Amino acid sequence: MGLLLIIIAVLVATAALFLAAFLLAEVIASLFVQSNREIDEEAGAIAVIMPAHNEANTISASIENIKSSLRASDRLIVVADNCEDNTAEVAMKHDAEVLVRDEPDKRGKGYALQYAVDVLRAAPPAVAVFADADCLFEEGALQRISSRASAAQRPVQALYLMKAPIGASPRLQVAAFAWVFINLVRMSGLQKMFDLTRFTGSGFAAPWRDVEQVEFASGEIVEDLALTFQFVRNGAAPLLAREAVVTSEFPENEEALARQNARWSLGSLRYSARSFLSLVAEGIKGANIRMIGAAVDLLIPPLTVFIVLLLLIWLYCLGIWLITGFSAAAVLAFWSIILTGLSVLIGWIAFGRETLPPSALGGAIGFLASKLRVFGAEGRKSAEQWTPTRNKDDAEPGA
């Protein structure tokens, strides 16, 4: 029994150290990414697809934001998806093309995207852009991702960031840094190392030839991860355009915030657990280094979850040391914590001090405590199937 416990400790500590080293490699690689603020030659006709579920309170600003970047030949298509409010009417008032989908048994962003893609097949654009109904493109961002997708003939993901509302608590500032860490730092490093990024939630463009080959329809709660690997499998690995920024604000309603955290944290853990081995095997079989790199990156969970797991592994290995006298696993686990801490420190110094000023670092404790709600019964329930971040009755930011 003691030997078995030692073997388990060595295996989990070695895996933890490998992932921590991979994370550090991503962070260091991100420091060597060159910014490219040039806008490539304009793409052909663009169609922006915006799925919207009960977004009547937020969609007006998003529509006007996108329309300011469109040309006469471009289209904005809003999919009012299983709505219980007047999202469709609001979108029509702002001169968007509106598709109404009412299929309560098929809930999820993926189904809404598929609905719009199927409609576009009759008159396909050169490039399709996918944007959520509560997001805003910064100046030039939509043109950058669409023109780069056209020039590279590959999907292009904008830098998608969540922002804390003005006057937000330090806890939300820490949460905003966590988004910077994964979507800017880690994804920049992943692209430098393996020439690809993940889709990260909103704001990506893809040539129509790639879009029409993908099956979007899914109730997957982390649909962006699933889409990433579909595109990679088809030879169309996404690129990151970190100069093109898309933003949204954290919901101030605590229940909405918990749903958002649960959907991402628990959903990504479940997706990686059931997909990692098959993705690696597929990458090895097809000699697809991008697939392998993306699969290893997928195995690194959201930052706070990763830190907690490393601490638990270290405590387990420490217990094995105290019981059996075998110390090697505890040393490996300890170094995984050191490497991860170094990764966070480098990422914060290089990219995160504006988002998370030193005065707000104390919010880390509250941020970690908030994760307890995510892994409680309510969070687990919301991550069982697709749920919107905001219910129609949730208070909107600023409300």
Residue pairs with C-beta under 8 A, 6 or more apart in sequence:
2 323
2 324
5 320
5 323
5 324
6 320
6 324
6 326
6 329
9 316
9 317
9 320
9 326
9 329
9 330
10 328
10 329
10 332
12 313
12 316
12 317
12 329
12 333
13 313
13 317
13 328
13 329
13 330
13 332
13 333
13 336
14 332
16 309
16 310
16 313
16 332
16 333
16 336
17 332
17 333
17 335
17 336
17 339
19 296
19 299
19 300
19 306
19 336
20 310
20 335
20 336
20 337
20 339
20 340
20 343
21 339
22 296
22 297
22 300
23 186
23 300
23 306
23 339
23 340
23 343
24 339
24 340
24 342
24 343
24 346
25 189
25 193
26 185
26 186
26 189
26 190
26 193
26 297
26 343
27 185
27 186
27 189
27 343
27 346
27 347
28 189
28 346
29 188
29 189
29 190
29 192
29 193
30 184
30 185
30 186
30 188
30 189
30 192
30 347
30 350
30 351
31 346
31 350
32 192
33 188
33 189
33 191
33 192
33 242
35 242
35 243
36 241
36 243
37 243
39 140
39 143
39 144
39 147
40 144
40 147
40 148
40 150
40 151
41 147
41 150
41 151
42 143
42 147
42 150
43 126
43 127
43 146
43 147
43 149
43 150
43 205
44 73
44 125
44 126
44 127
44 150
45 73
45 74
45 75
45 125
45 126
45 127
46 70
46 71
46 73
46 74
46 75
46 125
46 126
46 127
46 128
46 129
46 142
46 146
46 205
47 74
47 75
47 76
47 77
47 120
47 124
47 125
47 127
47 128
47 129
48 66
48 70
48 74
48 75
48 76
48 77
48 128
48 129
48 130
48 131
48 142
49 77
49 79
49 113
49 116
49 117
49 120
49 128
49 129
49 130
49 131
50 59
50 62
50 63
50 66
50 76
50 77
50 78
50 79
50 96
50 131
50 132
50 133
51 79
51 81
51 109
51 112
51 113
51 116
51 132
51 133
52 59
52 78
52 79
52 80
52 81
52 83
52 87
52 91
52 112
52 133
53 81
53 82
53 83
53 87
53 112
53 133
53 388
54 83
54 84
54 85
54 87
54 388
54 390
54 391
54 392
55 62
55 83
55 85
55 87
55 133
55 134
55 390
56 83
56 85
56 86
56 87
56 89
56 90
56 392
57 396
58 133
58 134
58 396
59 78
59 87
59 90
59 91
59 94
59 133
59 134
60 90
60 94
61 136
62 131
62 132
62 133
62 134
62 135
62 136
63 76
63 78
63 91
63 94
63 96
64 94
65 136
65 137
66 76
66 131
66 137
66 142
67 76
67 94
67 95
67 96
69 137
69 140
69 141
69 142
69 143
70 76
70 142
74 125
75 97
75 125
76 96
76 97
77 96
77 97
77 98
77 99
77 116
77 119
77 120
78 87
78 88
78 91
78 96
78 97
78 98
78 99
78 133
79 98
79 99
79 100
79 101
79 112
79 113
79 115
79 116
80 87
80 88
80 91
80 98
80 99
80 100
80 101
81 101
81 109
81 111
81 112
81 115
82 101
82 102
82 103
82 104
82 107
83 100
84 392
85 392
87 133
88 98
88 100
91 98
92 98
99 115
99 116
99 119
101 111
101 112
101 115
103 111
106 217
106 219
107 219
107 385
107 386
108 218
108 219
108 220
108 221
108 223
108 386
109 223
109 386
110 216
110 217
110 218
110 219
110 220
110 223
110 226
110 227
111 216
111 217
111 218
111 219
113 130
113 216
113 217
114 215
114 216
114 217
117 128
117 211
117 212
117 216
120 128
120 208
121 212
124 208
124 212
125 208
126 150
126 207
126 208
127 146
127 149
127 150
127 205
127 206
127 207
127 208
128 205
128 206
128 208
128 211
129 142
129 145
129 146
129 203
129 204
129 205
130 202
130 203
130 204
130 205
130 206
131 137
131 202
131 203
131 246
132 201
132 202
132 203
132 248
134 248
134 249
134 389
134 390
135 160
135 202
135 203
135 246
135 247
135 248
136 246
136 247
136 248
137 158
137 203
137 244
137 245
137 246
138 244
138 245
138 246
138 247
140 244
141 158
141 203
141 244
141 245
141 246
142 205
142 244
144 156
144 158
144 241
144 243
144 244
145 156
145 157
145 158
145 203
145 204
145 205
145 241
145 244
146 156
146 205
148 156
148 205
148 239
148 241
148 244
149 155
149 156
149 205
149 206
149 207
150 207
152 239
153 207
153 209
154 206
154 207
154 210
154 236
154 237
154 238
154 239
155 199
155 204
155 205
155 206
155 207
155 210
155 231
155 236
155 237
155 238
155 239
156 204
156 205
156 206
156 238
156 239
156 240
156 241
156 244
157 187
157 197
157 198
157 199
157 200
157 203
157 204
157 238
157 239
157 240
157 241
158 202
158 203
158 204
158 241
158 244
158 245
158 246
159 183
159 184
159 240
159 241
159 242
159 243
159 244
159 245
159 246
160 179
160 183
160 200
160 201
160 202
160 203
160 246
160 247
160 248
161 176
161 179
161 180
161 183
161 184
161 245
161 246
161 247
161 248
162 175
162 176
162 179
162 247
162 248
162 249
162 250
163 176
163 247
163 248
163 249
163 250
164 172
164 173
164 175
164 176
164 249
164 250
165 172
165 249
165 250
165 252
165 397
165 398
168 250
169 363
169 366
170 359
170 360
170 361
170 362
170 363
170 366
171 363
171 366
171 367
171 370
172 250
172 363
173 355
173 356
173 357
173 360
173 363
174 356
174 360
174 361
174 363
174 364
174 366
174 367
175 250
175 367
176 250
176 355
176 356
177 348
177 352
177 355
177 356
178 302
178 303
178 304
178 367
180 347
180 351
180 352
180 355
180 356
181 303
181 344
181 347
181 348
181 351
181 352
182 200
182 302
182 303
183 200
184 242
184 351
185 347
185 350
185 351
185 352
186 297
186 300
187 197
187 198
187 200
187 240
187 242
188 240
188 242
190 196
190 197
190 198
190 293
190 294
190 297
191 197
191 239
191 240
193 293
194 289
194 290
194 293
194 294
195 237
195 239
195 290
196 232
196 237
196 238
196 239
196 290
196 293
196 294
197 238
197 239
197 240
198 224
198 225
198 228
198 238
198 294
198 297
199 224
199 225
199 227
199 228
199 231
199 238
200 224
201 224
202 246
202 248
203 244
203 246
204 238
206 231
206 236
206 238
207 236
210 231
210 234
210 236
213 234
214 227
214 230
214 231
214 234
215 230
216 223
216 227
218 226
219 385
219 386
220 226
220 267
220 271
220 386
221 263
221 267
221 383
221 385
221 386
221 387
222 263
222 264
222 267
222 268
222 271
223 386
225 268
225 271
225 298
226 271
228 238
228 294
229 275
229 279
229 291
229 294
231 237
231 238
232 238
232 288
232 290
232 291
232 294
233 282
233 291
237 290
237 294
249 397
250 257
250 260
250 397
251 257
251 260
251 389
251 390
251 394
251 395
251 396
251 397
252 395
252 396
252 397
252 398
252 399
253 390
253 394
253 395
254 373
255 378
255 391
255 394
256 389
256 390
256 391
256 394
257 370
258 370
258 373
258 374
258 378
258 379
258 382
259 379
259 382
259 387
259 388
259 389
260 389
261 370
261 371
261 373
261 374
261 379
262 374
262 375
262 378
262 379
262 380
262 382
262 383
263 382
263 383
263 386
263 387
263 389
264 302
265 301
265 302
265 304
265 305
265 371
265 374
265 375
265 379
265 383
266 374
266 375
266 379
266 380
266 383
267 383
268 298
268 301
268 302
269 301
269 305
270 383
271 298
272 298
272 299
272 301
275 295
275 298
276 295
276 298
276 299
279 291
279 292
279 294
279 295
279 298
280 291
280 292
280 295
280 296
282 288
282 291
283 289
283 290
283 291
283 292
283 295
284 292
300 306
301 309
303 344
304 367
304 368
304 371
305 371
306 340
307 337
307 340
308 368
308 371
310 333
310 336
310 337
310 340
311 337
313 333
313 336
314 330
314 333
314 334
314 336
314 337
316 333
317 329
317 330
317 332
317 333
318 330
318 333
320 326
320 329
320 330
321 327
321 329
321 330
348 356
356 363
373 379
390 396
